[in-house]
Amino acid sequence: MKTIHEIEKAVQANSLRSIGPSMSRGYVSRKTTGYVAPYKGRYGTGFCVYRPNWESTRYSFVTYYVEVVA
C-alpha cells in the first residue's frame, strides 16, 4: 500500500497518471488528508485516493491514479 505522498511523487516521475477528481458516495473524515485504496478497473491498475469533501458528509472526492503503459 502506498501513501498519498508516494503517489504524488510517482505522478511527478511519470509512472502514474491521474484521472479525476470525481465524487464518491461515502464519508471521509475531515481530520485526515484522505486514504489510499488499490484500484483495478475500467482505467487500468493503480490506486484511488479518497479525500474529504468539506461541503458534504455523504460524498467525498476520489482521484484515480493508474500506471502509465509505455
N, C-alpha and C positions, 0 to 999 in steps of 0.2 A: 504494500500500500504506500502510495506517495503522499506527500504533504502538498498543500497549496503552493508553498514556496518552491518546492521542487518542480511542480508542474509549470509554474511561471518561468523558471529557468529553462525548461525543456522547450517552451514556446519560443524563447529568445534564441535558442540553439537550433531552431527549425526541425526538431524531431517530433514535435506535436503541433497541431494547429487547432484553433478554437472554432467552434460552431455555436452560435448563440449570441447573446443570452436569450433565454425564454423563461416562461413561467411554469412552475411545477406545483401540483397540489400537495400541500403538506407544510408543516411549521418547522422552521429552523430557528433555534434560539438566537436572540439578539445579543447574548453575552459572548458569543463566539464569532469568528470570522467566517465560519462555514465548515463543511466537511466534504471529504472526497469519497467517491464510491466507484468501483470498477464499472466499465461500460462495454457492452458488445451488442451492436445492433445495426440499424439502418446505415449509419455513417461510418462504421468500421469498429475497430477495437481501441479502447483507451480508457478515459476516466470522465466522470461527471463531477463537477464542483457545485455544491448546493450552498447558496448564500441567503442570509435573512432578507426579508422584504419589510422595510420599516413602515409601509403603508397598509400592510395586511397581516393577519395572523393565520389565514387559511392558505395562502400561496407564498412560495419562495421563488427565488431566481435560480436557474440551473444553466450552466455553461458546459457544453460537451467538448472535450479535448481528445482528438483522435490522432493515431500515429500517421505520420507522413509516409506514403509509399512512393518510393523513387522509381 
